[in-house]
Amino acid sequence: MDYQDIITLEPGKRGDKPCIRHLRITVYDVLSYLAAGMSQEEILQDFPYLTPEDIRACLSYAADREQHTLTAA
């Protein structure tokens, strides 16, 4: 998945963490909710401005970051 149009980085916003579509919710927030056991449906209910594609973009971004981390090590 090409997440580059969904995951944004803006200096000064949310501690320079990657956010979703210029919103104030970070990739870390979404991944933390998933890791805590929330389903995609629960996240979308709690944050109606998010889409299923946003959640997939977070997962894709994290997988890509992990790939680069493993390659660099």
KOLMARSE-902166 format. One record per atom (N, C-alpha, C): residue in three letters; chain; atom name; x, y, z. Coordinates in Angstrom, 3 decimals. Each point is the difference from the previous one (the first is absolute). Layout:
residues N
<atom res="ala" chain="A" atom="CA" c1="X" c2="Y" c3="Z"/>
...
end
This chain:
residues 73
<atom res="met" chain="A" atom="N" c1="0.835" c2="-1.185" c3="0.000"/>
<atom res="met" chain="A" atom="CA" c1="-0.835" c2="1.185" c3="0.000"/>
<atom res="met" chain="A" atom="C" c1="0.879" c2="1.247" c3="0.000"/>
<atom res="asp" chain="A" atom="N" c1="-0.389" c2="0.964" c3="-0.795"/>
<atom res="asp" chain="A" atom="CA" c1="0.725" c2="1.278" c3="-0.039"/>
<atom res="asp" chain="A" atom="C" c1="-0.619" c2="0.930" c3="1.044"/>
<atom res="tyr" chain="A" atom="N" c1="0.678" c2="0.147" c3="1.107"/>
<atom res="tyr" chain="A" atom="CA" c1="-0.531" c2="0.781" c3="1.116"/>
<atom res="tyr" chain="A" atom="C" c1="0.449" c2="1.459" c3="-0.048"/>
<atom res="gln" chain="A" atom="N" c1="0.791" c2="0.381" c3="-0.976"/>
<atom res="gln" chain="A" atom="CA" c1="0.607" c2="1.332" c3="-0.009"/>
<atom res="gln" chain="A" atom="C" c1="-1.009" c2="1.139" c3="-0.101"/>
<atom res="asp" chain="A" atom="N" c1="-1.171" c2="-0.258" c3="-0.545"/>
<atom res="asp" chain="A" atom="CA" c1="-1.023" c2="1.045" c3="-0.065"/>
<atom res="asp" chain="A" atom="C" c1="-0.835" c2="0.054" c3="1.271"/>
<atom res="ile" chain="A" atom="N" c1="0.163" c2="-0.993" c3="0.874"/>
<atom res="ile" chain="A" atom="CA" c1="-0.801" c2="-0.075" c3="1.220"/>
<atom res="ile" chain="A" atom="C" c1="0.829" c2="0.368" c3="1.229"/>
<atom res="ile" chain="A" atom="N" c1="1.195" c2="-0.524" c3="0.095"/>
<atom res="ile" chain="A" atom="CA" c1="0.858" c2="0.262" c3="1.146"/>
<atom res="ile" chain="A" atom="C" c1="0.793" c2="1.278" c3="-0.273"/>
<atom res="thr" chain="A" atom="N" c1="-0.145" c2="0.970" c3="0.899"/>
<atom res="thr" chain="A" atom="CA" c1="0.634" c2="1.301" c3="-0.198"/>
<atom res="thr" chain="A" atom="C" c1="0.930" c2="0.330" c3="1.168"/>
<atom res="leu" chain="A" atom="N" c1="1.031" c2="0.747" c3="-0.300"/>
<atom res="leu" chain="A" atom="CA" c1="0.940" c2="0.481" c3="1.014"/>
<atom res="leu" chain="A" atom="C" c1="0.016" c2="1.522" c3="-0.061"/>
<atom res="glu" chain="A" atom="N" c1="-0.331" c2="0.619" c3="1.127"/>
<atom res="glu" chain="A" atom="CA" c1="-0.002" c2="1.456" c3="0.067"/>
<atom res="glu" chain="A" atom="C" c1="0.818" c2="0.430" c3="1.209"/>
<atom res="pro" chain="A" atom="N" c1="1.057" c2="0.748" c3="-0.219"/>
<atom res="pro" chain="A" atom="CA" c1="0.817" c2="0.468" c3="1.123"/>
<atom res="pro" chain="A" atom="C" c1="-0.861" c2="0.709" c3="1.049"/>
<atom res="gly" chain="A" atom="N" c1="0.199" c2="-0.398" c3="1.245"/>
<atom res="gly" chain="A" atom="CA" c1="-0.706" c2="0.627" c3="1.103"/>
<atom res="gly" chain="A" atom="C" c1="-1.343" c2="-0.603" c3="0.351"/>
<atom res="lys" chain="A" atom="N" c1="-0.557" c2="-0.805" c3="-0.877"/>
<atom res="lys" chain="A" atom="CA" c1="-1.301" c2="-0.610" c3="0.278"/>
<atom res="lys" chain="A" atom="C" c1="0.200" c2="-1.341" c3="0.677"/>
<atom res="arg" chain="A" atom="N" c1="-0.610" c2="-0.157" c3="1.168"/>
<atom res="arg" chain="A" atom="CA" c1="0.050" c2="-1.253" c3="0.762"/>
<atom res="arg" chain="A" atom="C" c1="1.424" c2="-0.510" c3="0.177"/>
<atom res="gly" chain="A" atom="N" c1="0.887" c2="0.910" c3="0.312"/>
<atom res="gly" chain="A" atom="CA" c1="1.388" c2="-0.375" c3="0.263"/>
<atom res="gly" chain="A" atom="C" c1="0.723" c2="-0.538" c3="-1.220"/>
<atom res="asp" chain="A" atom="N" c1="-0.373" c2="0.488" c3="-1.155"/>
<atom res="asp" chain="A" atom="CA" c1="0.608" c2="-0.395" c3="-1.274"/>
<atom res="asp" chain="A" atom="C" c1="-0.256" c2="-1.469" c3="-0.357"/>
<atom res="lys" chain="A" atom="N" c1="-1.014" c2="-0.601" c3="0.609"/>
<atom res="lys" chain="A" atom="CA" c1="-0.331" c2="-1.394" c3="-0.309"/>
<atom res="lys" chain="A" atom="C" c1="-0.852" c2="-0.067" c3="-1.263"/>
<atom res="pro" chain="A" atom="N" c1="0.069" c2="-1.111" c3="-0.728"/>
<atom res="pro" chain="A" atom="CA" c1="-0.827" c2="-0.145" c3="-1.192"/>
<atom res="pro" chain="A" atom="C" c1="-1.483" c2="-0.039" c3="0.371"/>
<atom res="cys" chain="A" atom="N" c1="-0.776" c2="0.806" c3="-0.697"/>
<atom res="cys" chain="A" atom="CA" c1="-1.437" c2="0.117" c3="0.247"/>
<atom res="cys" chain="A" atom="C" c1="-0.787" c2="-0.508" c3="-1.205"/>
<atom res="ile" chain="A" atom="N" c1="-1.289" c2="-0.107" c3="0.192"/>
<atom res="ile" chain="A" atom="CA" c1="-0.886" c2="-0.453" c3="-1.065"/>
<atom res="ile" chain="A" atom="C" c1="-0.673" c2="1.213" c3="-0.625"/>
<atom res="arg" chain="A" atom="N" c1="0.211" c2="0.182" c3="-1.291"/>
<atom res="arg" chain="A" atom="CA" c1="-0.642" c2="1.047" c3="-0.809"/>
<atom res="arg" chain="A" atom="C" c1="-0.010" c2="1.375" c3="0.666"/>
<atom res="his" chain="A" atom="N" c1="1.110" c2="0.404" c3="0.549"/>
<atom res="his" chain="A" atom="CA" c1="0.148" c2="1.317" c3="0.629"/>
<atom res="his" chain="A" atom="C" c1="-0.877" c2="0.165" c3="1.245"/>
<atom res="leu" chain="A" atom="N" c1="-0.602" c2="-1.077" c3="0.473"/>
<atom res="leu" chain="A" atom="CA" c1="-0.791" c2="0.053" c3="1.228"/>
<atom res="leu" chain="A" atom="C" c1="0.940" c2="-0.085" c3="1.197"/>
<atom res="arg" chain="A" atom="N" c1="-0.553" c2="0.068" c3="1.184"/>
<atom res="arg" chain="A" atom="CA" c1="0.828" c2="-0.060" c3="1.201"/>
<atom res="arg" chain="A" atom="C" c1="0.053" c2="-1.398" c3="0.589"/>
<atom res="ile" chain="A" atom="N" c1="-0.367" c2="-1.007" c3="-0.762"/>
<atom res="ile" chain="A" atom="CA" c1="0.126" c2="-1.380" c3="0.457"/>
<atom res="ile" chain="A" atom="C" c1="1.218" c2="-0.613" c3="-0.683"/>
<atom res="thr" chain="A" atom="N" c1="0.855" c2="-0.625" c3="0.800"/>
<atom res="thr" chain="A" atom="CA" c1="1.257" c2="-0.514" c3="-0.535"/>
<atom res="thr" chain="A" atom="C" c1="-0.107" c2="-1.469" c3="-0.377"/>
<atom res="val" chain="A" atom="N" c1="0.968" c2="-0.432" c3="-0.784"/>
<atom res="val" chain="A" atom="CA" c1="0.126" c2="-1.424" c3="-0.324"/>
<atom res="val" chain="A" atom="C" c1="0.143" c2="-0.780" c3="1.301"/>
<atom res="tyr" chain="A" atom="N" c1="0.801" c2="0.520" c3="0.914"/>
<atom res="tyr" chain="A" atom="CA" c1="0.200" c2="-0.657" c3="1.294"/>
<atom res="tyr" chain="A" atom="C" c1="-1.323" c2="-0.178" c3="0.747"/>
<atom res="asp" chain="A" atom="N" c1="-0.858" c2="1.025" c3="-0.029"/>
<atom res="asp" chain="A" atom="CA" c1="-1.301" c2="-0.111" c3="0.665"/>
<atom res="asp" chain="A" atom="C" c1="-0.774" c2="-1.202" c3="-0.535"/>
<atom res="val" chain="A" atom="N" c1="-0.118" c2="-0.081" c3="-1.310"/>
<atom res="val" chain="A" atom="CA" c1="-0.775" c2="-1.076" c3="-0.622"/>
<atom res="val" chain="A" atom="C" c1="0.623" c2="-1.359" c3="0.302"/>
<atom res="leu" chain="A" atom="N" c1="1.316" c2="-0.099" c3="-0.125"/>
<atom res="leu" chain="A" atom="CA" c1="0.662" c2="-1.282" c3="0.284"/>
<atom res="leu" chain="A" atom="C" c1="-0.170" c2="-0.390" c3="1.466"/>
<atom res="ser" chain="A" atom="N" c1="0.027" c2="0.974" c3="0.889"/>
<atom res="ser" chain="A" atom="CA" c1="-0.198" c2="-0.282" c3="1.424"/>
<atom res="ser" chain="A" atom="C" c1="-1.409" c2="-0.529" c3="0.269"/>
<atom res="tyr" chain="A" atom="N" c1="-0.981" c2="0.591" c3="-0.652"/>
<atom res="tyr" chain="A" atom="CA" c1="-1.377" c2="-0.485" c3="0.170"/>
<atom res="tyr" chain="A" atom="C" c1="-0.125" c2="-1.438" c3="-0.498"/>
<atom res="leu" chain="A" atom="N" c1="0.583" c2="-0.281" c3="-1.139"/>
<atom res="leu" chain="A" atom="CA" c1="-0.048" c2="-1.365" c3="-0.531"/>
<atom res="leu" chain="A" atom="C" c1="0.722" c2="-0.971" c3="0.931"/>
<atom res="ala" chain="A" atom="N" c1="1.163" c2="0.407" c3="0.493"/>
<atom res="ala" chain="A" atom="CA" c1="0.784" c2="-0.856" c3="0.896"/>
<atom res="ala" chain="A" atom="C" c1="-0.731" c2="-0.251" c3="1.316"/>
<atom res="ala" chain="A" atom="N" c1="-0.806" c2="0.956" c3="0.426"/>
<atom res="ala" chain="A" atom="CA" c1="-0.761" c2="-0.146" c3="1.238"/>
<atom res="ala" chain="A" atom="C" c1="-1.228" c2="-0.891" c3="-0.175"/>
<atom res="gly" chain="A" atom="N" c1="-0.263" c2="-0.392" c3="-1.241"/>
<atom res="gly" chain="A" atom="CA" c1="-1.112" c2="-0.911" c3="-0.249"/>
<atom res="gly" chain="A" atom="C" c1="-1.226" c2="0.617" c3="-0.642"/>
<atom res="met" chain="A" atom="N" c1="0.050" c2="1.290" c3="-0.294"/>
<atom res="met" chain="A" atom="CA" c1="-1.138" c2="0.613" c3="-0.688"/>
<atom res="met" chain="A" atom="C" c1="-0.078" c2="-0.539" c3="-1.417"/>
<atom res="ser" chain="A" atom="N" c1="-1.195" c2="-0.222" c3="-0.460"/>
<atom res="ser" chain="A" atom="CA" c1="-0.186" c2="-0.432" c3="-1.384"/>
<atom res="ser" chain="A" atom="C" c1="-0.012" c2="1.230" c3="-0.905"/>
<atom res="gln" chain="A" atom="N" c1="0.154" c2="-0.240" c3="-1.277"/>
<atom res="gln" chain="A" atom="CA" c1="-0.075" c2="1.094" c3="-0.966"/>
<atom res="gln" chain="A" atom="C" c1="-1.351" c2="0.694" c3="0.118"/>
<atom res="glu" chain="A" atom="N" c1="-1.052" c2="-0.777" c3="0.167"/>
<atom res="glu" chain="A" atom="CA" c1="-1.345" c2="0.565" c3="0.098"/>
<atom res="glu" chain="A" atom="C" c1="-0.131" c2="0.905" c3="1.227"/>
<atom res="glu" chain="A" atom="N" c1="0.595" c2="-0.415" c3="1.130"/>
<atom res="glu" chain="A" atom="CA" c1="-0.058" c2="0.825" c3="1.209"/>
<atom res="glu" chain="A" atom="C" c1="0.757" c2="1.315" c3="-0.190"/>
<atom res="ile" chain="A" atom="N" c1="1.141" c2="-0.070" c3="-0.650"/>
<atom res="ile" chain="A" atom="CA" c1="0.771" c2="1.222" c3="-0.259"/>
<atom res="ile" chain="A" atom="C" c1="-0.796" c2="0.937" c3="-0.892"/>
<atom res="leu" chain="A" atom="N" c1="-0.616" c2="-0.546" c3="-1.035"/>
<atom res="leu" chain="A" atom="CA" c1="-0.777" c2="0.829" c3="-0.919"/>
<atom res="leu" chain="A" atom="C" c1="-1.232" c2="0.597" c3="0.677"/>
<atom res="gln" chain="A" atom="N" c1="-0.557" c2="-0.713" c3="0.965"/>
<atom res="gln" chain="A" atom="CA" c1="-1.128" c2="0.549" c3="0.764"/>
<atom res="gln" chain="A" atom="C" c1="0.460" c2="1.149" c3="0.888"/>
<atom res="asp" chain="A" atom="N" c1="1.137" c2="-0.184" c3="0.666"/>
<atom res="asp" chain="A" atom="CA" c1="0.514" c2="1.033" c3="0.903"/>
<atom res="asp" chain="A" atom="C" c1="0.539" c2="1.214" c3="-0.750"/>
<atom res="phe" chain="A" atom="N" c1="0.483" c2="-0.206" c3="-1.199"/>
<atom res="phe" chain="A" atom="CA" c1="0.583" c2="1.073" c3="-0.810"/>
<atom res="phe" chain="A" atom="C" c1="-0.648" c2="-0.026" c3="-1.386"/>
<atom res="pro" chain="A" atom="N" c1="-1.216" c2="0.528" c3="-0.116"/>
<atom res="pro" chain="A" atom="CA" c1="-0.753" c2="-0.119" c3="-1.256"/>
<atom res="pro" chain="A" atom="C" c1="0.638" c2="0.701" c3="-1.199"/>
<atom res="tyr" chain="A" atom="N" c1="0.972" c2="0.853" c3="0.241"/>
<atom res="tyr" chain="A" atom="CA" c1="0.685" c2="0.671" c3="-1.107"/>
<atom res="tyr" chain="A" atom="C" c1="1.081" c2="-0.885" c3="-0.609"/>
<atom res="leu" chain="A" atom="N" c1="0.306" c2="-1.145" c3="0.618"/>
<atom res="leu" chain="A" atom="CA" c1="0.952" c2="-0.949" c3="-0.569"/>
<atom res="leu" chain="A" atom="C" c1="-0.723" c2="-0.959" c3="-0.936"/>
<atom res="thr" chain="A" atom="N" c1="0.771" c2="-0.577" c3="-0.905"/>
<atom res="thr" chain="A" atom="CA" c1="-0.545" c2="-0.971" c3="-0.945"/>
<atom res="thr" chain="A" atom="C" c1="0.770" c2="-1.318" c3="0.141"/>
<atom res="pro" chain="A" atom="N" c1="-0.571" c2="-1.079" c3="-0.515"/>
<atom res="pro" chain="A" atom="CA" c1="0.744" c2="-1.265" c3="-0.005"/>
<atom res="pro" chain="A" atom="C" c1="1.346" c2="0.141" c3="-0.718"/>
<atom res="glu" chain="A" atom="N" c1="0.033" c2="0.811" c3="-1.042"/>
<atom res="glu" chain="A" atom="CA" c1="1.248" c2="0.224" c3="-0.735"/>
<atom res="glu" chain="A" atom="C" c1="1.046" c2="0.684" c3="0.886"/>
<atom res="asp" chain="A" atom="N" c1="-0.435" c2="0.896" c3="0.880"/>
<atom res="asp" chain="A" atom="CA" c1="0.925" c2="0.657" c3="0.934"/>
<atom res="asp" chain="A" atom="C" c1="0.668" c2="-1.032" c3="0.906"/>
<atom res="ile" chain="A" atom="N" c1="-0.786" c2="-0.936" c3="0.493"/>
<atom res="ile" chain="A" atom="CA" c1="0.546" c2="-1.028" c3="0.893"/>
<atom res="ile" chain="A" atom="C" c1="0.966" c2="-0.902" c3="-0.760"/>
<atom res="arg" chain="A" atom="N" c1="-0.345" c2="-0.387" c3="-1.216"/>
<atom res="arg" chain="A" atom="CA" c1="0.923" c2="-0.807" c3="-0.818"/>
<atom res="arg" chain="A" atom="C" c1="1.279" c2="0.773" c3="-0.291"/>
<atom res="ala" chain="A" atom="N" c1="-0.115" c2="1.311" c3="-0.209"/>
<atom res="ala" chain="A" atom="CA" c1="1.187" c2="0.824" c3="-0.246"/>
<atom res="ala" chain="A" atom="C" c1="0.917" c2="0.001" c3="1.220"/>
<atom res="cys" chain="A" atom="N" c1="-0.571" c2="0.047" c3="1.188"/>
<atom res="cys" chain="A" atom="CA" c1="0.807" c2="-0.056" c3="1.228"/>
<atom res="cys" chain="A" atom="C" c1="0.751" c2="-1.322" c3="0.085"/>
<atom res="leu" chain="A" atom="N" c1="-0.684" c2="-1.084" c3="-0.291"/>
<atom res="leu" chain="A" atom="CA" c1="0.642" c2="-1.315" c3="0.040"/>
<atom res="leu" chain="A" atom="C" c1="1.089" c2="-0.109" c3="-1.063"/>
<atom res="ser" chain="A" atom="N" c1="-0.270" c2="0.514" c3="-1.178"/>
<atom res="ser" chain="A" atom="CA" c1="0.976" c2="-0.041" c3="-1.075"/>
<atom res="ser" chain="A" atom="C" c1="1.220" c2="0.856" c3="0.340"/>
<atom res="tyr" chain="A" atom="N" c1="-0.240" c2="1.160" c3="0.579"/>
<atom res="tyr" chain="A" atom="CA" c1="1.091" c2="0.883" c3="0.417"/>
<atom res="tyr" chain="A" atom="C" c1="0.869" c2="-0.705" c3="1.037"/>
<atom res="ala" chain="A" atom="N" c1="-0.634" c2="-0.621" c3="0.977"/>
<atom res="ala" chain="A" atom="CA" c1="0.746" c2="-0.708" c3="1.053"/>
<atom res="ala" chain="A" atom="C" c1="0.797" c2="-1.163" c3="-0.576"/>
<atom res="ala" chain="A" atom="N" c1="-0.592" c2="-0.742" c3="-0.923"/>
<atom res="ala" chain="A" atom="CA" c1="0.710" c2="-1.119" c3="-0.622"/>
<atom res="ala" chain="A" atom="C" c1="1.201" c2="0.502" c3="-0.793"/>
<atom res="asp" chain="A" atom="N" c1="-0.180" c2="1.102" c3="-0.702"/>
<atom res="asp" chain="A" atom="CA" c1="1.095" c2="0.575" c3="-0.774"/>
<atom res="asp" chain="A" atom="C" c1="1.120" c2="0.479" c3="0.918"/>
<atom res="arg" chain="A" atom="N" c1="-0.360" c2="0.639" c3="1.090"/>
<atom res="arg" chain="A" atom="CA" c1="1.007" c2="0.471" c3="0.968"/>
<atom res="arg" chain="A" atom="C" c1="0.762" c2="-1.186" c3="0.601"/>
<atom res="glu" chain="A" atom="N" c1="-0.727" c2="-1.058" c3="0.301"/>
<atom res="glu" chain="A" atom="CA" c1="0.638" c2="-1.194" c3="0.568"/>
<atom res="glu" chain="A" atom="C" c1="0.955" c2="-0.607" c3="-1.002"/>
<atom res="gln" chain="A" atom="N" c1="-0.381" c2="-0.045" c3="-1.247"/>
<atom res="gln" chain="A" atom="CA" c1="0.874" c2="-0.546" c3="-1.054"/>
<atom res="gln" chain="A" atom="C" c1="1.289" c2="0.798" c3="-0.077"/>
<atom res="his" chain="A" atom="N" c1="-0.116" c2="1.324" c3="0.053"/>
<atom res="his" chain="A" atom="CA" c1="1.197" c2="0.847" c3="-0.065"/>
<atom res="his" chain="A" atom="C" c1="0.852" c2="-0.153" c3="1.243"/>
<atom res="thr" chain="A" atom="N" c1="-0.622" c2="-0.188" c3="1.156"/>
<atom res="thr" chain="A" atom="CA" c1="0.734" c2="-0.201" c3="1.249"/>
<atom res="thr" chain="A" atom="C" c1="0.784" c2="-1.298" c3="-0.045"/>
<atom res="leu" chain="A" atom="N" c1="-0.636" c2="-1.062" c3="-0.483"/>
<atom res="leu" chain="A" atom="CA" c1="0.676" c2="-1.292" c3="-0.074"/>
<atom res="leu" chain="A" atom="C" c1="1.131" c2="0.015" c3="-1.016"/>
<atom res="thr" chain="A" atom="N" c1="-0.212" c2="0.689" c3="-1.102"/>
<atom res="thr" chain="A" atom="CA" c1="1.025" c2="0.070" c3="-1.039"/>
<atom res="thr" chain="A" atom="C" c1="1.222" c2="0.767" c3="0.496"/>
<atom res="ala" chain="A" atom="N" c1="-0.235" c2="1.062" c3="0.765"/>
<atom res="ala" chain="A" atom="CA" c1="1.086" c2="0.840" c3="0.472"/>
<atom res="ala" chain="A" atom="C" c1="0.821" c2="-0.669" c3="1.118"/>
<atom res="ala" chain="A" atom="N" c1="-0.604" c2="-0.927" c3="0.688"/>
<atom res="ala" chain="A" atom="CA" c1="0.670" c2="-0.619" c3="1.154"/>
<atom res="ala" chain="A" atom="C" c1="1.070" c2="-0.977" c3="-0.387"/>
end
